[in-house]
Amino acid sequence: MKNRRALFCFWACMSMSLVVLYGQPCQLNNFTFTTQSQIDNFPATYGCSQINGHLTISGSDITNLDSLIVLDSISFLVISNCPALTSLRGLNNLRGVSNNLTIWNNPSLAHL
């Protein structure tokens, strides 16, 4: 019985932490990612889902945006000069880009 109660408390605390971390605006308004590791570390580093400013992604070693799946809204999004980027799959949860969306000079990106 004690183990079940402890497990329930752990699960409840973890669930509440995820709600607090994801589903809120980022503390910073503007982000620039120039490496794949910056994108990969976004959820753990910032723990937020809304960028109320600019997100610029530009870098020769950026291959995927998978870790940005936690984002649901962005004000301005620029994805440029990412020759190894083949998919926008990590942006699947975006409800929208409210002001401006620019995607250019990404030669391996076959589909939007």
Summary of the structure (lengths in Angstrom):
residues: 112
radius of gyration: 16.6
end to end distance: 51.8
largest distance: 59.2
contacts: 299
relative contact order: 0.16
helix: 34%
strand: 26%
